[in-house]
Amino acid sequence: MAGRRRPNGEGTIYRRKDGRWEAAMYATTNTGTRKRVRIYGQSRNEVHAKLTDETAKAHRGVPVPEHGWRLEAYLDYWLEEVIRRVRRPATYSLYEMIVRRYLKPGLGKRQLTRLTVPIVQMFMNERLGAGDSVRKVQVMRTVLSSALTRAMREELLSRNVAQLVALPEWTRKEVQAWSADEARAFLNAAQVHSLYAAFLLLLVYGLRRGEVLGLRWSDVDFDNEMIRIRQQVQRVGHQLLIGPTKTHASRRDLPMIEMVGAALTKRHDQQVKRPAASGGTDHDLVFTTATGRPIEPRNFVRTFDYLCAAAGVRRIRVHDLRRTVASLLNKLGIPARDAQLILGHTRIALTQEIYTEVDQESRADALNRMQGLLAGDR
């Protein structure tokens, strides 16, 4: 069948020598230039449908990409020109690892504009089949989705196929917070340790590990009895970085209660009596190594594990001490809004979620009171 020219310059459809069908049209690119777009198919009807769709997009003002991106190239651009500039180093490090280890090997050779829901779905299913956890695969989808959302904003794509991929629901591992007795036992065992004040801050205010390790003496106001949380220490790749707090809500001012003030005063006296050895770096940090350097977060965790064993209490993660503090505040009847401000949660819904996860003792008490009500006990 001879090729036909469509009216009004909407494009042409013709049969190629290899038997396939091809259409061509001009469209405006995302940089404002005009570009000849070619469309291929196995039949004239298939190409005609695709051409009609592209023509309709052009009439709606939807541009076409200036050049065809492979996903791997676009991910590299997105990481360096977008994520590195606007996100925290730890976030960039995580995204870069996911892109390098999983997305580029599995999907990188695909054309950005030819990604489909089935292609991405099969990739995610393969990762699950290879033994990756549901949570890890969810992170892969999140990273890919973030990149494709950016591509949509740059008018390279009309939809984000990663958002349409279905994955199993991930159930967060239940965390059993410490009881008040366990917290007391731990603090008793830690009292003789040089980092006692650090662990006390964790169990009084629910500070994050990085917030404790990043606390400066300039943020400890003994005169006004106030502690200001302004920065954190993090291990990012091969670097130990001092940077801003995790979120804006994490920047908070906390009243310095008596036992905390006493512990910090003792810590200050210890540092004055034992100045940092030569070669140390002055960061004004409250908690440092013997040479005055920031404490390696992993070493801090090892000390915590050692003290758990010394106290004879269940070993939990350092981060789970935040849930312990939330649980104890709940038992004391502290309103969720106050607990949110103490813990530095961005959303009160997170604080309320922890508050609703009452322990066995609380549930037993509630049911015994229900029994008394139904039995007519006075």
JOMO-V427802 format. One record per residue. PSI is psi in whole degrees, 0 to 359 (* if undefined). D_CENTER is the distance of its C-alpha to the mean C-alpha in whole Angstrom. Layout:
[[PSI D_CENTER] [PSI D_CENTER]]
//
This chain:
[[131 57] [150 57] [152 54] [142 54] [126 53] [149 51] [163 52] [26 51] [27 49] [352 46] [172 46] [153 48] [132 48] [160 50] [134 51] [167 50] [333 52] [4 50] [341 50] [167 47] [147 47] [144 45] [153 44] [143 44] [164 43] [139 42] [160 39] [134 37] [173 34] [351 31] [3 33] [358 36] [170 38] [140 40] [142 39] [122 41] [131 39] [140 40] [138 40] [155 41] [171 42] [344 44] [162 47] [321 48] [321 46] [313 43] [321 43] [318 45] [318 42] [319 39] [319 41] [319 42] [315 38] [323 37] [320 40] [320 39] [318 36] [320 37] [331 40] [356 37] [13 35] [118 33] [166 33] [157 32] [145 30] [319 32] [158 32] [118 30] [133 27] [150 26] [318 23] [320 22] [320 24] [322 22] [320 18] [314 20] [314 21] [318 17] [313 15] [322 18] [343 19] [295 16] [314 13] [330 15] [334 16] [347 14] [164 11] [155 10] [322 12] [322 9] [314 7] [316 10] [317 11] [312 9] [318 10] [320 13] [316 13] [318 13] [312 15] [317 18] [330 18] [306 17] [315 18] [315 20] [325 23] [326 22] [354 22] [328 23] [350 27] [147 27] [136 28] [316 25] [352 27] [10 28] [135 25] [165 26] [313 24] [322 26] [312 25] [322 22] [315 22] [322 25] [313 22] [321 19] [322 22] [321 23] [318 20] [318 21] [333 24] [356 24] [0 22] [143 18] [158 16] [320 16] [318 12] [317 12] [325 14] [322 12] [321 9] [314 12] [320 13] [316 10] [313 10] [317 14] [320 14] [318 12] [318 15] [328 18] [319 17] [320 18] [325 21] [318 22] [330 22] [6 24] [34 26] [336 26] [156 25] [346 26] [163 23] [101 20] [334 21] [329 18] [343 17] [0 21] [136 20] [133 20] [155 18] [153 19] [138 18] [129 15] [119 17] [136 15] [130 17] [132 19] [124 19] [104 22] [159 22] [150 25] [171 28] [323 30] [319 33] [320 30] [318 28] [318 32] [319 33] [313 30] [325 31] [320 34] [329 34] [350 31] [328 34] [356 36] [148 33] [339 32] [20 28] [315 29] [325 28] [315 25] [329 25] [318 27] [322 24] [319 21] [348 24] [314 25] [351 22] [34 19] [153 18] [156 15] [312 16] [328 15] [320 17] [312 20] [339 20] [2 20] [131 22] [155 25] [330 29] [344 29] [359 27] [108 29] [93 32] [324 34] [316 37] [6 35] [59 33] [142 30] [125 26] [123 24] [114 20] [343 19] [174 18] [159 16] [131 16] [146 14] [117 15] [105 14] [238 16] [9 19] [143 19] [110 19] [144 17] [120 18] [186 16] [166 15] [167 14] [314 10] [172 11] [323 15] [338 15] [338 15] [107 18] [157 21] [126 24] [133 25] [138 29] [106 30] [167 32] [313 35] [327 34] [317 31] [319 33] [318 35] [320 33] [325 32] [318 35] [319 36] [319 33] [316 34] [322 38] [320 37] [323 35] [319 38] [334 41] [79 39] [156 38] [143 35] [160 37] [143 38] [349 35] [158 32] [132 30] [106 30] [2 27] [23 28] [144 26] [319 27] [118 26] [172 27] [177 29] [338 32] [7 32] [11 30] [161 27] [146 24] [134 23] [123 21] [322 18] [325 19] [325 23] [320 22] [321 21] [320 24] [319 26] [314 24] [320 25] [317 29] [329 29] [315 28] [319 31] [327 33] [346 33] [32 33] [161 30] [139 27] [121 25] [172 21] [152 18] [320 18] [334 15] [349 17] [334 19] [320 17] [326 18] [314 22] [317 22] [318 21] [317 23] [323 26] [323 26] [316 26] [332 29] [357 31] [20 31] [130 28] [147 27] [326 23] [319 23] [319 24] [322 22] [317 19] [324 20] [314 21] [341 18] [31 16] [140 14] [319 13] [135 15] [337 18] [325 17] [317 15] [316 18] [326 20] [316 19] [320 19] [326 22] [346 24] [70 23] [159 26] [178 28] [321 31] [317 33] [321 32] [318 33] [318 36] [318 37] [318 36] [325 38] [322 41] [324 41] [320 41] [316 44] [322 46] [315 46] [331 47] [354 50] [18 51] [144 51] [* 51]]
//
